[in-house]
Amino acid sequence: MTRIDIDIERLVLRGVPAELAEGIGPLIAERLSELATADRRGDEPPRWAAAPRRARPVTDREDLAAQVARSTWATARDRIREGAPR
């Protein structure tokens, strides 16, 4: 198993309103854990992990956490599969 360490406290979300970004780290960490668990078990990703059909503004913390987790997980997964340095 590959371990992915992300310093959530140092995450910078440019262009995101402060009220959405404030304290979002634990929620993003939870979403990443859900994705990693599903991947490890070979399960389908959680329903929230599906990308929206069309681009739309992020309006709440759940949407923001899902978007950041999807993007982070996709990048990490691609790097692991390509064997790039972690």
Backbone bond lengths (Angstrom), bond angles and torsions (degrees), N, CA, C in turn:
res aa  C-N    CA-C-N  psi(-1)  N-CA   C-N-CA  omega(-1)  CA-C   N-CA-C  phi
1 M - - - 1.436 - - 1.526 108.55 -
2 T 1.297 116.08 140.72 1.457 122.38 178.14 1.515 109.01 -97.40
3 R 1.304 114.70 135.65 1.467 119.94 177.87 1.520 108.84 -99.64
4 I 1.304 116.05 134.43 1.461 122.06 177.35 1.524 107.40 -116.68
5 D 1.320 116.46 117.34 1.463 121.04 177.93 1.518 109.21 -104.18
6 I 1.304 115.77 127.58 1.460 121.78 178.88 1.523 107.69 -128.49
7 D 1.309 116.08 128.32 1.459 120.60 178.15 1.526 108.16 -84.79
8 I 1.314 115.59 88.91 1.459 122.03 -175.96 1.528 111.37 -59.77
9 E 1.320 117.21 -35.00 1.463 120.20 -177.60 1.527 112.25 -66.12
10 R 1.320 117.94 -21.55 1.462 121.28 -179.25 1.523 112.28 -98.45
11 L 1.303 117.05 3.97 1.457 122.06 -179.49 1.530 110.18 -64.05
12 V 1.321 116.00 131.09 1.464 121.04 178.97 1.525 107.99 -112.73
13 L 1.305 116.10 123.48 1.462 121.60 179.79 1.522 107.97 -112.48
14 R 1.306 116.06 95.03 1.463 120.62 -178.64 1.529 110.70 -74.12
15 G 1.307 115.08 138.68 1.455 120.58 176.70 1.517 114.46 77.60
16 V 1.326 117.36 9.22 1.464 121.12 -179.80 1.527 108.27 -102.28
17 P 1.317 117.95 130.34 1.464 119.77 178.49 1.535 111.29 -56.86
18 A 1.311 115.63 140.04 1.467 121.23 -177.03 1.528 112.25 -54.95
19 E 1.321 117.43 -37.98 1.467 119.47 -177.72 1.532 112.41 -65.76
20 L 1.318 117.76 -24.72 1.470 120.57 175.79 1.522 111.31 -83.95
21 A 1.316 117.21 -37.72 1.464 121.40 -173.42 1.524 113.59 -83.13
22 E 1.311 117.90 -25.92 1.459 121.70 -175.52 1.528 111.70 -57.72
23 G 1.322 116.45 119.71 1.456 121.96 175.86 1.518 115.50 67.57
24 I 1.319 118.17 22.59 1.465 120.61 -175.89 1.534 113.15 -82.08
25 G 1.320 117.06 -11.91 1.461 121.16 -176.98 1.522 115.14 -49.47
26 P 1.333 119.07 -51.05 1.459 119.77 -179.37 1.534 113.41 -61.23
27 L 1.316 117.52 -35.47 1.465 120.28 178.60 1.530 110.63 -68.16
28 I 1.325 116.92 -40.18 1.470 120.47 176.62 1.523 109.76 -64.45
29 A 1.327 117.23 -43.09 1.467 120.96 178.78 1.526 110.81 -60.07
30 E 1.323 117.06 -40.01 1.464 121.48 177.94 1.534 110.82 -63.33
31 R 1.323 116.59 -44.73 1.469 120.62 179.21 1.531 111.14 -64.09
32 L 1.330 117.31 -41.46 1.469 120.25 177.72 1.526 110.69 -62.98
33 S 1.315 116.71 -39.25 1.459 120.74 178.03 1.529 110.81 -62.69
34 E 1.326 117.26 -40.93 1.466 121.09 177.63 1.529 110.97 -62.00
35 L 1.325 116.67 -42.33 1.469 120.28 178.74 1.524 111.11 -65.41
36 A 1.320 116.69 -44.50 1.464 120.74 -179.27 1.524 111.07 -63.75
37 T 1.320 116.98 -41.23 1.464 120.97 179.60 1.526 110.81 -63.96
38 A 1.310 117.29 -45.86 1.470 120.63 178.82 1.525 110.47 -61.59
39 D 1.325 116.85 -42.24 1.461 120.82 179.94 1.526 111.06 -64.30
40 R 1.318 116.24 -44.98 1.468 121.13 -178.87 1.529 111.07 -62.52
41 R 1.316 117.12 -38.45 1.466 121.54 -178.84 1.523 113.04 -82.30
42 G 1.334 115.85 -12.51 1.455 119.67 -176.56 1.520 112.44 79.38
43 D 1.329 116.27 18.38 1.466 121.82 179.48 1.524 110.33 -83.78
44 E 1.312 115.08 165.54 1.463 120.35 171.80 1.524 108.24 -66.80
45 P 1.333 117.18 147.15 1.468 118.47 175.98 1.529 110.55 -64.28
46 P 1.326 116.91 156.77 1.464 119.47 177.45 1.531 111.11 -57.53
47 R 1.298 115.80 155.29 1.466 120.95 -177.02 1.529 112.54 -57.43
48 W 1.330 117.07 -38.82 1.466 120.41 -178.47 1.525 111.96 -65.09
49 A 1.330 117.69 -18.51 1.468 121.38 -175.66 1.528 113.08 -75.87
50 A 1.312 117.11 -13.71 1.468 119.40 178.32 1.525 109.42 -68.32
51 A 1.313 115.54 131.89 1.467 119.76 179.22 1.527 109.25 -65.94
52 P 1.315 117.42 143.37 1.465 119.22 177.58 1.525 110.83 -62.03
53 R 1.302 116.22 150.27 1.470 120.69 -178.07 1.514 112.40 -63.65
54 R 1.304 116.93 -31.60 1.465 119.82 176.68 1.520 108.36 -141.05
55 A 1.309 113.70 153.62 1.460 119.01 -179.05 1.523 109.91 -63.50
56 R 1.297 114.84 136.56 1.455 120.28 177.21 1.521 108.01 -148.36
57 P 1.300 117.04 155.83 1.459 119.22 -179.13 1.529 111.19 -66.63
58 V 1.303 115.61 146.22 1.459 121.16 175.74 1.522 107.07 -79.35
59 T 1.321 115.66 126.63 1.461 119.06 -174.91 1.520 114.23 -117.04
60 D 1.321 118.16 -10.50 1.463 118.71 178.52 1.526 110.67 -147.31
61 R 1.307 115.09 170.20 1.468 121.61 -175.10 1.528 112.16 -64.35
62 E 1.319 117.35 -36.72 1.469 120.47 178.77 1.529 110.40 -62.36
63 D 1.330 116.84 -45.37 1.473 120.59 177.77 1.522 111.18 -62.03
64 L 1.328 116.05 -43.73 1.460 120.46 -179.32 1.522 110.78 -63.15
65 A 1.323 117.42 -46.71 1.464 120.93 179.71 1.523 110.83 -61.77
66 A 1.323 117.23 -41.64 1.467 120.64 179.14 1.518 110.98 -63.80
67 Q 1.328 116.76 -42.85 1.462 120.39 -179.12 1.528 111.26 -64.38
68 V 1.319 117.47 -45.64 1.467 121.06 179.91 1.529 110.10 -65.37
69 A 1.321 117.32 -43.05 1.467 120.68 -179.93 1.525 111.35 -63.86
70 R 1.337 117.61 -43.54 1.476 120.76 178.24 1.518 110.76 -58.67
71 S 1.301 116.45 -48.07 1.461 121.57 -177.66 1.527 111.27 -65.17
72 T 1.321 116.55 -46.15 1.467 121.06 -179.45 1.519 110.48 -63.62
73 W 1.324 116.86 -45.19 1.461 120.85 -178.71 1.530 111.11 -64.10
74 A 1.313 117.23 -42.59 1.469 120.50 179.77 1.523 110.78 -61.11
75 T 1.320 117.08 -43.38 1.463 120.84 179.32 1.520 110.86 -65.10
76 A 1.321 116.88 -47.08 1.467 120.67 -179.20 1.524 110.77 -63.51
77 R 1.315 117.17 -44.42 1.467 121.33 -179.20 1.524 110.82 -61.70
78 D 1.325 116.66 -43.45 1.466 120.19 178.69 1.523 111.33 -62.66
79 R 1.317 117.46 -42.12 1.468 120.67 179.71 1.521 111.64 -65.42
80 I 1.317 116.35 -39.17 1.466 120.02 178.69 1.523 109.82 -64.61
81 R 1.318 116.85 -45.63 1.465 120.80 -178.65 1.519 112.27 -65.78
82 E 1.327 117.10 -33.02 1.466 120.97 179.46 1.521 111.82 -82.13
83 G 1.315 116.70 -11.23 1.453 119.81 -178.93 1.517 113.34 75.82
84 A 1.321 116.68 20.56 1.467 120.45 179.67 1.523 109.50 -70.64
85 P 1.313 116.60 154.67 1.468 119.40 177.23 1.519 110.51 -59.19
86 R 1.318 115.53 143.73 1.465 120.57 -178.97 1.493 109.14 -106.71
